[in-house]
Amino acid sequence: MTHTAPPALSRLAVFGLLLGIILATLDGTIVGTSLPTIVGDLGGLDHLSWVLTAYLLTAAVSTPIWGKLGDLYGRKGSYMASIVVFLVGSVLSGLAQDMGQLITFRALQGLGAGGLMVGALSIIGTALPPAEAGRAQSMIGVLLPAAMIGGPLIGGFLTDQLDWRWVFYVNVPVGAAALLIVGSRIRLPSNRTKPRIDVAGAALLTTGILALTLLSSWGGTTYAWSSPQILALAAVAVVAFTAFVRTEKRAPEPVIPPRLFRDRNFTLAQILGFLVGAAMLGSTSYLPQYMQYVQGKSSTASGLLLLPLMLGMIGSGLLIGRRVANGGRYRVYPIIGGALGTVGALALLSLGTDTATATASALTLVLGIGMGCLMQPTMLITMNSAEPRDMGAASGTNTLLRTVGGSLGVAVLGSVFAARMTGALADRPGPSGAGLTGGGHALTPALLRDLPAPARDAFRYAVTSGLHGVMIGTAVVCAAAFALAWLIREVPLRTQAPADSTTAGAESVSSPAGRSAKHPASAGR
């Protein structure tokens, strides 16, 4: 049987897909600077963290499910459905009248967001061969850091100039444009299979991610790491993930097909994605605290001071995408990324309470370049290693592991940050340090400026010590990525777009000759 590969994507079509990624990534960070105003309007201070957690939780849980739905029902339709769910959640969040409603609608918004990035990646992976998809995927590598760092700036601007509700309403015109472009400019062949949803696998995966997310959110903050609540969540996560693996081996259409992990490069790419998520989100979550508490900068200024880090990620992602698209090799980049990430994190150990602001900002550049060299190849290797029928599940797995890695990275490195801060304050003689150990973590930069000079200096020293702990942890993670990157094999990239057909994918697996023709890279695995 002859299978026709889908047509190549136009620049406008790729732009429509990138709009979805912008929406998903931006809304994970844009709300942060609006939270004080939201609490002042709606109340519910004790539930404040759930405005962010609800979104991230449902986005993580739904990511692999959206990917599998795209594989079974059609990737274009699944992607457009996720945009609709996201926009409905956005409008309802803007209309929320109390904190309970806002948390509920944010969860709905996150449910749609889970399908935005995985949908864009799977369509790009289906319609373009990896050799040509490098440029498109390099743009994704640009958008991720830009949205992560630009989100708080945009959120603060909209809140100050308009109203906090516009943080959610702004999604509507962008999402509508994405729907229009994708609906009119993208044509993909429909699958001709009878869908069989893996309900048990989806339920177990949801349970495991829910337990893991709650563990990373509550551990070391709401509850001690050794508390019964945290230990119970850890046990639930282990049991759920163990049962999930067993279920997936028997399911006709698993949410995350175990066959994906038979490919060595695919498995390594997922581990690297997990590590880069932990290093990136962990470091970028605590560098702004140093900029605000120690350097005395505002929230907006602290975001701007991380521009070298963001530009490093953007520049390296664009360079890798261009070189790979022109026939360059990709194996060397994660090796370089791990090395530069380690060096960049260790360089930030030189930050002190008297470091010049310009120097502190510039030192983040090396870490940013390293993160970009790690992130971009993981997406490329994932797309090149997956069969056509598993493109959605593969991109969903990559996004999921990067998200989970980021959540755990923030939690674990945050625990290190808090422990070193507390220890540094306790070691300071007199009331300048001891008086801050109980409530120091509730201090805002504005309140810190009103403290006596000895207490202010003690707290600035403690924040710097906490950041050093975070950077040591980041260096360890990057060093692990450096070591693993050496195991990647330089498998040639596909030069033809795969046929978007589950039948084609099945034939390519069952027939050695067919597999070689449709995925020539597989011969070198």
Secondary structure, DSSP 4 states (H G I P E B T S, - for coil): ---PPPPPPPHHHHHHHHHHHHHHHHTTTTTGGGHHHHHHHH--GGGTTHHHHHHHHHHHHHHHHHHHHHHHH-HHHHHHHHHHHHHHHHHHHHH--SHHHHHHHHHHHHHHHHHHHHHHHHHHHHHS-HHHHHHHHHHHHHHHHHHHHHHHHHHHHHHHHT-TTHHHHTHHHHHHHHHHHHHHH---PPP-S-----HHHHHHHHHHHHHHHHHHHHBTTTB-TTSHHHHHHHHHHHHHHHHHHHHHHH-SS-SS-GGGGGSHHHHHHHHHHHHHHHHHHHHHHHHHHIIIIIS---HHHHHHTTHHHHHHHHHHHHHHHHHHHTT---THHHHHHHHHHHHHHHHGGG--TT--HHHHHHTHHHHHHHHHHHHHHHHHHHHHHS-GGGHHHHHHHHHHHHHHHHHHHHHHHHHHHHHHHHHHHHHS-SHHHHTTTTTGGG--HHHHHTS-HHHHHHHHHHHHHHHHHHHHHHHHHHHHHHHHHTT---PPPPSSPPP--HHHHHHHHH-HHHHHHH-GGGGG-
